[in-house]
Each structure stands twice: as C-alpha cells, then as structure tokens.
Amino acid sequence: MVRSAPAKGPDVIAYQQLRAAIGLFAFFLPYLLILGAILICQEPPRPSISDYYYSCMRNVFVGMLSAIGVFLFSYRGYIAREYWLSRLASVTVIAVALCPTTPDGPTQGQRIVGCIHLACAAIFFLALAYMSFFMFTRHGTRMTAQKRVRDWIYRGCGAAIAVSVLIIGAVKLGILLDPTFHAPACYMLIFETIAILAFALSWMVKADGFTWLND
C-alpha cells in the first residue's frame, strides 16, 4: 500500500533540500577525490575511495564524508525505521571518515582500525540500500507513471549498492582464504564508486531533483 507524503509545506521543502544536499555531496565525492589527486598530486587512481585518506585529498575525503554524516543525522524521515536507519548511516559514515582503511605495512592497531573501517562502510552502504529499496518506495501519492519510474530507480539503486558491497566482500573473502588470489585492479574503487553514485541518484530523485519524474 502506498503511503501518502505530506503536502509540500516548509518542512517538506526543507527535507527535499536536505536530500538534495546529501545526494550532491555523494555524487561529487568520487570525482573530486580521483580528479583532485590526478591534477593536484599527479597521482594515478588509488585502489579504493578509502585509500584517498592517504593522499593530498585527505581533507576532502574526511570533510565530505563528515558532511554527509551530519546531513544524514539531521534527516528524520517519515517513519521511525527511516529515522533510525538514517542515524545508523550517519554514525557509520563518520566512523568511516575518522577510522582510516588499513595502510601498506600496517601495525596491529592499524589493522584493527582498518577492520572497523570496513565494517562501518558495509553497514553504511547496506543501510542506504535498504532505505532506497524499501523505504523510499513507500512514500508518495497515488501510483502514477512517474512514481512507477521513481520506484524502479529506487529499487535499482538499492540493488546496485547491495550488489557492489557483496562483490567487494566476496573478493575480500577470496583474498583472505587464498593469499595467492589476485583481485582485479582497482575493483574496490570501481564498485565503491558505483555504490556511491547509486546512493547519490536515489537521494537526488527523492529530492525531486529531476522534474520529469515528479508528479
């Protein structure tokens, strides 16, 4: 059953602006990190988005993830489950920013912090996937052609995020079980970028950022 959203008063407009900010920050994150490192540091692409913590783009990485976390913490949603999922995503993405991924030649402490980083990143993305696939599709007015397309986009974005996380996890597990296993080059960078862009698209659509999709 489709749940009706409130009329577009000031609170709803503020929610749309908040969703748009979250989506835009997520959308620009991979481009700023990858292109910034190439143009400013003259560095080739790193193996993952998280590895940009160890580049000259560290402040951008930490700052943008923290901003996304603050925006998500401010987002309340329409139902309690959406509220708590956004809080969970907020806390975990800030933890991702503050607990760096495991560097080369790590100490035992850095390995532990790296494990926290991976766990929080997985929880963050899976919370967003759940919100996109199950929560965003519950909102809206009566079923229209535009809402049907929006729901396809939400479900597609949620599935893309979840599949990307599962692929990264499967490759990580393969490396753990077989040290001779050679993972594809930059596989984490590719699938993290897919997950981030799917997250961004989902939230920008939810913010009514594409007029042709609006009722």
PyMOL commands that set and color helices and strands:
alter all, ss='L'
color gray80, all
select helices_A, chain A and resi 10-41+50-54+58-74+80-98+108-138+145-177+187-206+211-213
alter helices_A, ss='H'
color red, helices_A
deselect
rebuild
show_as cartoon
